[in-house]
């Protein structure tokens, strides 16, 4: 948590029983459950580790993602690096720390500095 403060990154609390507050993670959890866990019968932990690692690599390296314009993550990374100079403080840079806003606090006057 110390590095979050040093990087000036705010955290957002996700209320129990409200998965829509973190739709990206819930979307992945659903895909992981439907496309990996429900399709396999693991004989032991080693079998589970191997199968889950294969799914992780396929999901992160090969599978096209709708959020990336139906590009694979590798294709998106190549496209991004060919069109932008990666400077840490430049607006719109892919590696710039993202600040999150708690939806409950978003309209609060104390939070008016968060973009």
C-alpha positions in Angstrom: 0.0 0.0 0.0 3.0 2.3 0.6 3.8 2.4 -3.2 0.2 3.5 -3.9 0.7 6.5 -1.8 4.1 7.3 -3.3 2.7 7.0 -6.8 -0.3 9.2 -5.8 -2.8 6.6 -6.8 -6.2 6.4 -5.0 -8.0 3.2 -4.4 -11.7 2.5 -4.7 -13.6 0.2 -2.3 -15.8 -2.4 -3.9 -18.8 -3.1 -1.7 -19.5 -6.8 -1.0 -22.3 -8.2 -3.2 -22.0 -5.4 -5.8 -19.9 -6.9 -8.6 -21.0 -4.2 -11.1 -18.7 -1.8 -9.3 -15.8 -3.7 -10.8 -17.1 -4.8 -14.1 -13.7 -5.5 -15.7 -12.7 -8.0 -13.1 -16.2 -9.6 -13.0 -16.1 -10.0 -16.8 -12.8 -11.8 -16.6 -14.0 -14.0 -13.7 -17.0 -15.1 -15.7 -14.9 -15.9 -18.8 -12.4 -17.8 -16.6 -15.2 -19.8 -14.9 -17.1 -20.5 -18.2 -14.1 -21.2 -20.5 -11.6 -22.8 -18.2 -12.9 -24.0 -14.8 -16.3 -25.4 -16.0 -14.7 -27.1 -19.0 -12.0 -29.0 -17.1 -11.8 -31.8 -14.6 -8.6 -31.4 -12.7 -6.9 -34.6 -11.5 -4.6 -32.8 -9.1 -3.0 -29.5 -8.3 -0.3 -29.9 -10.9 -2.9 -30.6 -13.6 -4.9 -27.5 -12.5 -1.8 -25.3 -12.5 -0.8 -26.4 -16.1 -4.4 -26.0 -17.4 -4.8 -22.6 -15.8 -1.5 -21.4 -17.1 -2.4 -22.5 -20.6 -5.7 -20.5 -20.3 -3.8 -17.5 -18.9 -1.4 -17.4 -21.8 -4.1 -17.9 -24.4 -6.2 -15.1 -22.8 -3.3 -12.7 -22.4 -1.4 -13.3 -25.6 -3.5 -15.0 -28.3 -7.2 -14.2 -27.8 -8.7 -11.0 -29.4 -10.3 -8.7 -26.9 -13.3 -6.5 -27.7 -11.9 -3.7 -25.4 -8.8 -3.6 -27.7 -10.8 -3.3 -31.0 -10.7 -7.1 -31.5 -6.9 -7.1 -31.5 -4.8 -9.5 -29.4 -3.0 -7.9 -26.5 0.3 -8.4 -28.5 -1.1 -6.7 -31.6 -2.5 -3.9 -29.5 0.9 -3.4 -27.8 2.7 -3.3 -31.1 0.1 -0.8 -32.6 0.3 1.4 -29.5 4.1 1.4 -29.4 4.3 2.3 -33.1 1.9 5.3 -32.7 2.9 6.8 -29.4 6.1 7.7 -27.7 6.1 6.2 -24.3 6.8 9.1 -21.9 5.7 8.6 -18.3 4.3 12.1 -17.8 2.7 12.6 -21.2 -1.1 12.7 -21.1 -2.6 9.6 -22.8 0.5 7.5 -22.2 -0.2 3.9 -21.7 2.1 3.7 -18.7 0.8 6.7 -16.8 -0.7 5.8 -13.4 -4.4 5.7 -13.5 -6.3 7.3 -10.6 -9.6 5.7 -9.7 -12.6 7.3 -8.1 -15.0 5.7 -5.7 -18.5 6.1 -7.3 -20.0 7.1 -3.9 -17.4 9.9 -3.5 -17.3 11.0 -7.1 -19.6 14.0 -6.6 -18.1 15.0 -3.3 -16.5 18.5 -3.1 -13.4 16.9 -1.5 -12.8 14.8 -4.7 -13.1 17.6 -7.3 -9.4 17.3 -8.0 -9.7 13.7 -9.3 -10.1 13.3 -13.1 
